[in-house]
Amino acid sequence: MTTAGYIGIDAGTQGLSILFTDQQMNVLATGSADYEMVPNLPEGCYEQQPEEWENALIAAARDLRASLVENNIQFEVLAIGISGQMHGEVLTDANGKPLGPVRLWCDARNEAEGHELTEQLGTKMPKRITAARWLWTIRERPEIARAAAHLTTPGGWLAFRLTGEWNLGIGDAAGMFPIDQETLNYDAKLLEKYDAIVADDTVRPLSELLPNVRLAGEESGRLNPSGAKLLNLPEGTLVAAAEGDQPCSLAGSLIGEAGMVSVSFGTSVCANSVGDRPFQGVSPAVDHFCAADGKPINMVWLRNGTTFMNTLVEMFGKASGMERAAAFQSIMPQAMDAAPNCGGLLAIPFMDDEPGLGVQRGGTATLIGLDPDSASPGNAVKAGLLATMFNLKLGSETLDTQGFPRTEMVLAGGLTQTPSTGQILADVFNVEVRLLHSATEGSAWGAALLAGYLQKTSEGGAGDWPQFLATHAGTSGTRFVPNPKAVTEYNAVYARYQRLLAENERLASSINGTNE
């Protein structure tokens, strides 16, 4: 028998993954391929060649097909979804030929343009937003700017290579330029202001360069002859509009309703909250984009994630002669068992700067309150974990002041390897936390969901996007409900942490000698 289903593609920063699901969204096979950055660039510069993504797509698709054959699965692809790293600057000529390497989301060369645009437009324009990159290119590489006929993201470029269409999912598009929540398109008034800032009639207006915006379920193209050849699939196969990795991660976490929050803990921390209305004003702690159906997303991002906690685990492990994996297996349970007040220990986790909290320099990661009773690995590691959760709570309180709902948090990332951290997060935020069984599938599964939604919408039976996601809630995993006693205890520790954090600037001055 032939199994009909969907392909999900995720073009990340370090490599590309692809998977095939059946129509119930069960993953049946996967494939992958890696690529590298352009070598020998100055510090803070990160670029990739678009052809590397295309070569990786070919290799990963071949890997996927081999896995399906090995498992005796005959398959039919009903639709394809694409996820890609957001905020990149893919510039092409009128025929779609790239004009050079692509500056990625992590490229730091246009921080000044981000600050300038935020001030001039009156809305948050982080340095990684594509429009800030384009302003830098106009000023620093005018010959490339004059030749540019199209501007898109890595995911958008792959979609163009498959379909010949310049379309983009609204979430990825929001990472290029702000979206008007009334029109669900690029903000026309801000585009006018942007062009006035550029003030250069030798380059095309930004509105002429940007891809067309598409919502989840809207047809965005079909495999053309060259796209069919790339994937070795039939011409005419439906292709969903390419979405950013963050909107696809939200989809993969089955998050669609206002008040739901996706939280990923790793070396950095990202909390994406679905809003019921646009954010007002500018906050250094909150960035903005859209979900795949256009709902506003408020993102609280921490540069200092679990690195300090991980460093403590590894330090204690080395002292006991343990390898890294063994150290985590031994010490994380001790941290989970530690009291909410960590025996009186408090931690400051700033191994790097933290822009959203106004911390300008790192190197102030600190443990305070050590005494013979508190000095245990479990207390120290839990204090490091709580410090990161408290920083996330501080950033999230900016949303609380505007009355945004928070009904549920979905946990992903490295902390899912210690599931009981979900209970701590629930108690710190006093909100229910869900740990997905599908957390490891990530953005590629989210892309497959978008493909499934497009195919079912084309047949007239999908409902709206949140309803479609809710049909897969049976795979939603473990739930953690706040414990009232623990909530009270963590609130007391949080108050102590805020008092300590108020002293961080003076602490940094003392450590780094800037008060002399």
N, C-alpha and C positions, 0 to 999 in steps of 0.2 A: 504494500500500500504506500501511497505517496502522502507525506505529511506536509500540509500547508501551514505557512507561518510567516514570520517577520524577521528581518535582519536589522540589527542595531549596530551602528558604527560609532566609536568614540576616538577622535583624534586628539590625544592629550599632548602634554608638553614634552614627554620623553618617548612616547610610542603610541601606536594605534591598536585598538582592540576591536574585535567584531564578534558578534554572536548571532545564533539563530534560535528563535523560540517557536513553539507551536502556537496555535490560536488561543490557548489558555495562558500564554506568556511563560510557560515552563522552558527554561534554557536547555537546549538539546546538544549544542556544540559551540565551541569558541575557537577563535584564531587570533593571532597577534603578530606584530612586527615592531621593531624599534627604529628610532632615528636619532640624530645628534644635532646639537647646536652648530652653527657656523663657528669654526675654530678661530682662536687667536684674536678675539675682539677685546677691546678695553674693558675694564671692570665696570659692571653695571649695564653692559650691552648684551642683548640676547636676540639672536636672529636664527631663522631656519629657512631652508630653501623649499618652496612649494612642491617641487618635484619629489622631494623626499617623502612627503605625505602621500603622494600618488603612488610611489613605489611601495610604500608600506601598506597601502590599501590593497594593491595587487597581491603582495605577499601574504597578508593576513587573510584575504579572501581565499587564496589557494590553501592556506592552512586550515581554514574553516571547512572547506569542501572535503579535504582529506579526512578530517575528523568525522564528518557526516558519513562518508563512504566507509570508513573503518567501522563505524557503528551500524552499518547496513541501513542507513536512513536515506530513503529517496525523498527529496524535498521539492516544494514549490514555494517560491517567494511571492507573497501577496503585496508587500510594500516594504520600503526601506526607510529607516530613520537615521539621522546623523546628529551626533554631538561633537562639539569642538571647543578647544580652549578659547576663551573669550578675549576680546579687546585687542586682538592682533590687527596689524595694518597690512592687508594684502592689496597692493596697487597693481593694476593691469592696464594694458592699452585697450583699444576698442575691440580687439579680437580676443581678449581674455588672456593675453600673454603676460605673465608677471614681469614687472619692471625691475626686479631685483629681489634680494632676500627680504624676508618678512620680519619686521620688529614685533616681538611677542609681548604678552601681557606683563611680563616681568622686566622688560627693558625700562631703564630708569632715566632716559635722556630727556623726557619732556615733563619733568616735575613742575618747572616754572610755568609752562603753558597750562597745566592743570589748575594751579593756583590762580592764574590770570583769568581763565575762563570761569572758574567758580565765582570770582569777584564780579566779573563783567556780566555774567548771565544770571546770577542770583540763584543758582542751583548747584548742587554738588557735582563737580566734574573732577573725579580723581585722576591722578596722573596716568593711570592705566587705561582710561577711556579712549577709544579709537580717535575721537575728534581731537583730543589733545595731541595725539601722535601726528595727526594730519597737519595741525597748525605748526608743529615743530618741523615737519618735512617741508612745508611751504617756505619756511624761513631758512632752513639749513640745507635743503637739497632742492632748490627751485627748479632745476632741470628735470628732475623726476616728477615733481608736482605738476609742471606744465604738460607732461606727457600722459598723465593719469586720466583714464576715461572711466574706470570703475574702482571702487573702494569697498572691500568686504573683509570678512574674518576668515580664519583657516577653515572652519566648517562651511561657510558660505562658498569658499573657493572650491572645496571638494564637491559640493552640491552643483556648482556650475559645471564642473568637469563631468558630472554624471548626467546632467539634464540640459545644459546650455542655457539655463535660466538664471537671472540675477535676483533671486529671492532669498529671504532670510526670516527665520522665526523671530517673533517679537521680543523674546528674551535676549537672544543674541544681538538683535538690533538695538536694544536698550543699552547694551554695553558699548555701542558705537556712538550713540547720540540719544539725549533724553526723549522719552515718549510722552505724548500728550494723552492723558487718561480719558479725555473726552472723545478724541478721534481714533485712538489706538493706532497712531502713526507718529512719525517724528514731529516734534513740537515746531510748528511753522514759525511762530514768533521768535523762538530761540534760534532757528536757522537764519532768520533775517539778521538778528544781532550778531550771530557768528560770522556771517559774510561781511558785516560792517567791520568787525575786528580784523578779519583777513585783509580787506581793502586791497585786493590784488586781482585785477581783471585778466591777468594772463593765465589764471587757473580756473577750472570749472567751479561753479558754485557747489557747495557740499551736497545740496539737495539733488543735483544731477549725478553725483558719484555714488550715493548710497544705494544699497539694494532695496527692492520692494519688501515691505513688511507683510508677513503672513502669520495668522493665528493657527493654533493647533486645530487640525481637522480641515484646514483650507488647502486645496490642491496647489502644489508648488512646482510640479514638473513630473516628468516621467523619464525613464532611462532612454537617452537618445542612442544612436549607433555607437558612438565612442564610449559612452557610459556602459552600455551593454557589454562591450568588448572588455572594458576594464574589470568588470565583476564576473564576466562569463555568465550573464543572466539574460533573459529575454528582453528585447526592446519593448518599451511601453510600460514596464513595471513602475508602479506608483513610488514616488520619492517624497517624503515629508520635508517641509522646510527645515533646513539645518538650524539646530538650536545650540545655545551655549552649554558648556558643561554644568554650570550652576542650575539653569532651568531643567536640564535633563536629570541632574541629581535629585532635584525636587520631585520630578516625575517618578524617578526610581524609588523614592521614599513614599510614594503614593500621597503626596501632599498637594491638595488643591483648594481647600476652603480657607477663608480668612481666619486667622488665629492660629493656624498650624505653623510650626517652626521646625526647620531641618537644622540639626546641629552636628557638625563634624569636628571631632577633636583629633588633632595630629600635631605636627611641628608648628602649624598655625591652627587657628580655630575660626570657623565660619558658622554663623547662625543666620539663616535666611527665613524671614517671617513674612507670611502672606498677609497683606494689608487689605482693609476694607475701603480704603480711600488713599489719595496721594499724601505723602509726607509733606509737612509745611516747613519751609526754611532750610537752613544748612547746618548740619552737625558734623564735626570731625569724626564722630564715632559711627556714623551710619552712611552707607552707600545705597544706591537705588538701581534696580533694573526691573524686569517683569517676568512673571511666570509664562508658561507656554500659551495660556489663553488670554494674556494681557493683564491679569491682576497685578497690582503693584507689589514688589518685593523690597523689603528693607533688610539690608545686610549689615550685620555687626561683625567685624573682622578683627582678629587679634593676631599680630605678628608673633607674639610670645605665647605659643601653645603649650604642649606637654614637654618641651625640650628640657626645662629645668627639672621637672619631675623625673623624666627619663635619666637625666644626669645623676640625680640622687640614687636612683635604683642601680645604675651601673657602678657608681662609686661604692655603694654598700656591697654589691656583688663582687667587685674586684677585691675588696677587703676580706671577703670570705672565700676567695679563689673560685668564684663561679663565672661561667660564661654568661653572655648577655641574656640569652633565652632562659637559662636556669635562674638568673637573678630575678627576672620578672615573674617567673612561676613561683618563686619563693617569697618575694617581698610584696607583690601586689595584694595577695590575700591578707597580709599583715596590715597593709594600709586600709583595706576595706573593713577590717575589724577594729581599727583605731577609733577612739571616741571622736565625736564631732568637733570638740575643741582641741584635738590633737595633743592633749596633755598640756596645753598652754602654748604650744608652738604656733608661730605665724611665719609665713614666707612671703617674700617679694620675688616674683619670677622673671624680672626684666633682664634677660641675657642679651636683649636687643632693644631698640627703641620701640615705643608703642604709640603711633600717631593718634589713634582714636582717643587715648586717655591723656594726651599732652605730655607723654614721657619722651624726651628728646634724645636721650642716650641710654644705652644698656650698660651692662657690666655691674648692675646693682642687685643681681639675684642674691637673696639673703635669707638666712634662717635666724629668727629671733625668739628668745624664750627658752633656750636650752638650760636644763638643769638635770640632776641625776634621774629624776622621775620621768621627764619628757623625752630624754635622749634615746629614742628607739627608731629603727628604720621605718616602722609602720607610721609613727607619728610624723616623721619628717617628710616622707613621701606623700602622705595624705595632705599635709600642709601645703606642699607644692601643687597638688591637684586642686585643692580648694582655692588657692590664689588665682589660678587660671579661671575657674568657674566664677569666682567673684568678679574678676575683670570683665567677663562676659556679661555678668549681671549688671555691672555699672554701665556698660554700653547699651544694654537693653532697656535700662531705665529711661533713656532718652525717648524710646518709643512709648513707655508707660506714661510719660508726661503728656503725650498727645492722645492718650486713651486707646491706643491700638490693642486689639484683643490678643491674648495668648492662651489658647485652650489646650494645646498639646505640643510636646517636643519629641521629635524623632531623632534618635541618636545613631550616628554613623562614625566611621573613621576608626583610628587605632584603639580608642577606649572600648569598642565593641568586643575586643579580645578579653576584656574583664567585664562581663555583663553586669555585675553588681554595681558598677559605677553609675548605671542608670538610676538606681535608687538614690544615690547621693545627689545626682543632678535634679531628680524630682523633689527632693527635700530642700535643696538650695533655692530652687525657683518656685517651690510650692505649686507645681503643675504636673500633670500626668506625663510620663515619659514612655515612649515606645521604642523598642529595639527590634529592627526588622530582621527576619530570617534572610532576606535577600540583600542585606547591606553590602555584601561583597561584590554584587553585580554592578552597582554604581551607574554611571552615566550611560553606558552602552545599553543596559536594560531600559533605562528611561527613554533612550532613542527608539528602542523596539516598541515601547508603549506608544510613542508618538506615531510610529508606523501603523500599529494596530488600530489606533484611534482614527487615523486618516482613512484606512481601508473600510472600517465599519461606518464612518461618517459618509463615505462615498456611496454606501449601500442604504443610508438613511436610518440606521438603527443604533447609533452610538450614544445618544443623549449628549449632555454637555460634558466638558472635560472633568470636573470634579466627580460627576456621576460615574464616568468611565473608570476613573481611578478607584472609586469606592468598590467597584465590582471585584477588585483584586485584594480587598481588605482581609480576606481569609488567610493571606500569607503575611499578615502584619506582625507576627512575632510576639515577643514578651512585653507586658505592660508593667510599669512601676507606678504605684499610687503614693502621693506624699504621706509621710507619717507625721501627724501633728506635733508630737513631742520633739522629733528630730528637726522639724521646720523651725520651731522656737529656738532650739540650740544652735542651729546654723545661722539664724538671724543674729544671735548675740555675737558669734564669731565674725560675721560679716561686718557688724558695727565696729569691732576692734580692728578689722582689716582696713576699713575706710580711714580710721584715725592714723594707722601706720602709713597708709598710702599718701596721706597728706604731708608726711615728712620725707617722701622719697626724693624730692628736688634737693632738699638740704643734704640728704644722705649722699646723693650723686655728687654734689659739690664737694663734700668732704672726701669721698673716695677718689675722685678724679682731680682734686686740687684746684677746681675752678673758683673757689672762694678766696683764693689768696690774692 
